[in-house]
Amino acid sequence: MNLWFRLFLMLLRRPWRRPVSAFDTTVVRMRVWPLDLDLNRHVTNGRYFTLADIGRMDYVLRSGAFRVALRQRALPIVGDVWGKFRRELRLFDSFEIHTRMLGWDDKWSFMEHRFVKDGRVAGVVIMRGLFRGRQGNVPPGDFAGELGLPAQSPPLPDWLSDWSDSCDRLSGQLRAEEQ
């Protein structure tokens, strides 16, 4: 219920939060609760990915991406997620999730979620995802255009392109193993 409560609280606060441009960074403030902890008494690795979902939902609502998805009759699909853990978040620590769009390629959109405590990055979650409608995947350039962005993404960092390529290779290997 902890995560449902956080999602509900974020949605309740939404009317008082201003809309943002698709390249703006959104910030959601949270606190570490007992159900977020593992046996080492810090936020468990998997919880970062779940909390990133709340940051992403806030971003999608505030940037207007949800309206584009509704017009396209498309649902968001997370393809791959990667995390980097730098510092601990302990019981009752307050922290923020800073969410921003990094860019897109022909298939995927890339988002970053930074977990920030006392001005320092405690962890980073990177996600690549897409919107899938009745006609298949919505091209990210088309989606960007409806958000008022150029159809061409800003250049992606090399590490991000390399990570995306490795995800594609793993998917190809898994498909080959299934045949």
C-alpha positions as CSV (number, residue, x, y, z in Angstrom):
1,M,0.0,0.0,0.0
2,N,3.0,2.3,0.5
3,L,3.5,2.8,-3.2
4,W,-0.2,3.2,-3.9
5,F,-0.3,5.9,-1.2
6,R,2.6,7.7,-2.8
7,L,1.0,7.6,-6.2
8,F,-2.3,8.8,-4.8
9,L,-0.6,11.6,-2.9
10,M,1.3,12.7,-6.1
11,L,-2.0,12.8,-8.0
12,L,-3.7,14.8,-5.3
13,R,-0.9,17.4,-5.4
14,R,-1.1,17.6,-9.2
15,P,-3.6,20.5,-9.5
16,W,-1.2,22.8,-7.6
17,R,1.9,21.8,-9.7
18,R,2.6,23.9,-12.8
19,P,2.9,22.3,-16.3
20,V,6.4,21.9,-17.6
21,S,8.1,21.8,-21.0
22,A,9.1,18.3,-22.2
23,F,12.8,19.2,-21.7
24,D,12.2,20.5,-18.1
25,T,13.2,18.5,-15.1
26,T,10.4,17.6,-12.7
27,V,11.0,17.1,-9.0
28,V,9.0,14.9,-6.6
29,R,9.8,15.0,-2.9
30,M,9.6,11.9,-0.8
31,R,10.7,10.3,2.4
32,V,12.1,6.8,3.1
33,W,9.6,4.6,4.9
34,P,10.1,1.2,6.6
35,L,8.7,-0.7,3.7
36,D,11.3,0.8,1.4
37,L,14.2,-0.9,3.3
38,D,16.1,-4.1,2.8
39,L,18.0,-6.1,5.5
40,N,20.8,-3.6,5.4
41,R,18.4,-0.9,6.6
42,H,18.7,1.2,3.4
43,V,16.4,1.6,0.4
44,T,16.4,-1.7,-1.5
45,N,17.7,-1.7,-5.0
46,G,14.4,-2.7,-6.6
47,R,12.5,0.1,-4.8
48,Y,14.5,2.7,-6.8
49,F,12.9,1.4,-10.0
50,T,9.4,1.5,-8.5
51,L,9.9,5.0,-7.1
52,A,11.2,6.1,-10.5
53,D,7.7,5.1,-11.9
54,I,6.1,7.8,-9.6
55,G,8.6,10.4,-10.8
56,R,7.9,9.3,-14.4
57,M,4.1,9.5,-13.9
58,D,4.5,13.1,-12.5
59,Y,6.6,14.0,-15.6
60,V,4.2,12.5,-18.1
61,L,1.2,14.3,-16.5
62,R,3.0,17.7,-16.1
63,S,4.6,17.7,-19.6
64,G,1.3,16.9,-21.4
65,A,2.6,13.6,-22.7
66,F,-0.5,11.9,-21.2
67,R,-2.7,14.0,-23.5
68,V,-0.7,13.0,-26.6
69,A,-0.9,9.3,-25.5
70,L,-4.7,9.7,-25.1
71,R,-5.0,11.2,-28.6
72,Q,-2.9,8.4,-30.0
73,R,-4.8,5.8,-27.9
74,A,-1.3,4.6,-26.8
75,L,-0.1,3.1,-23.6
76,P,3.4,3.6,-22.1
77,I,5.7,0.5,-22.2
78,V,8.9,0.3,-20.3
79,G,11.5,-1.6,-22.3
80,D,14.6,-1.6,-20.2
81,V,15.7,0.0,-16.9
82,W,19.3,0.4,-15.5
83,G,20.3,1.7,-12.1
84,K,23.5,3.2,-10.6
85,F,23.6,3.3,-6.8
86,R,26.0,5.8,-5.2
87,R,24.9,6.6,-1.7
88,E,22.5,5.1,0.8
89,L,19.0,6.4,1.5
90,R,18.1,5.4,5.1
91,L,15.0,5.3,7.2
92,F,13.1,8.7,7.3
93,D,15.6,10.4,5.0
94,S,13.9,12.9,2.7
95,F,15.0,12.9,-0.9
96,E,13.9,14.1,-4.3
97,I,13.4,12.4,-7.6
98,H,14.6,14.6,-10.5
99,T,13.1,13.3,-13.8
100,R,14.1,14.5,-17.2
101,M,13.9,13.5,-20.9
102,L,17.3,12.6,-22.3
103,G,16.2,12.2,-25.9
104,W,15.0,9.5,-28.3
105,D,15.9,7.4,-31.3
106,D,13.8,5.7,-34.0
107,K,12.1,3.4,-31.4
108,W,12.8,4.4,-27.8
109,S,12.5,7.4,-25.6
110,F,15.1,7.8,-22.8
111,M,14.5,9.2,-19.4
112,E,16.7,9.8,-16.4
113,H,15.6,9.7,-12.7
114,R,18.1,11.1,-10.2
115,F,17.6,10.4,-6.5
116,V,18.9,13.5,-4.7
117,K,19.5,13.8,-1.0
118,D,21.0,17.0,0.5
119,G,22.1,18.2,-3.0
120,R,24.0,15.0,-3.8
121,V,23.0,12.2,-6.1
122,A,22.3,9.0,-4.2
123,G,21.2,7.0,-7.3
124,V,20.3,7.2,-10.9
125,V,17.7,5.2,-12.9
126,I,17.7,5.2,-16.7
127,M,14.7,4.0,-18.6
128,R,14.0,3.4,-22.2
129,G,10.4,3.1,-23.2
130,L,7.8,3.7,-25.9
131,F,4.2,4.4,-26.4
132,R,2.2,1.6,-28.2
133,G,-1.1,2.3,-29.8
134,R,-3.5,0.3,-31.9
135,Q,-1.4,0.7,-35.0
136,G,1.8,-0.3,-33.2
137,N,4.6,1.8,-31.7
138,V,4.2,5.5,-31.9
139,P,7.4,6.9,-33.4
140,P,9.2,9.0,-30.7
141,G,9.8,11.8,-33.3
142,D,6.0,12.0,-34.0
143,F,5.3,12.0,-30.2
144,A,7.9,14.7,-29.7
145,G,6.3,16.8,-32.4
146,E,3.0,16.7,-30.7
147,L,4.7,18.0,-27.5
148,G,6.0,20.9,-29.5
149,L,9.6,19.5,-29.7
150,P,11.6,19.1,-32.8
151,A,11.3,15.7,-34.5
152,Q,15.0,15.1,-34.1
153,S,16.4,14.3,-30.7
154,P,19.3,16.2,-29.2
155,P,22.4,14.1,-29.4
156,L,22.4,11.1,-27.0
157,P,25.5,10.6,-24.9
158,D,27.7,7.7,-26.0
159,W,27.2,5.7,-22.8
160,L,23.4,5.9,-23.4
161,S,23.6,4.7,-27.0
162,D,26.0,1.9,-26.0
163,W,23.6,0.8,-23.2
164,S,20.6,0.9,-25.7
165,D,22.6,-1.2,-28.2
166,S,23.5,-3.7,-25.5
167,C,19.8,-4.0,-24.6
168,D,19.0,-4.7,-28.3
169,R,21.7,-7.3,-28.5
170,L,20.4,-9.1,-25.4
171,S,16.9,-9.0,-26.8
172,G,18.2,-10.5,-30.1
173,Q,20.0,-13.3,-28.2
174,L,16.9,-14.1,-26.1
175,R,14.8,-14.3,-29.3
176,A,17.4,-16.6,-30.9
177,E,17.3,-18.9,-27.9
178,E,13.5,-19.2,-28.0
179,Q,13.5,-20.4,-31.6
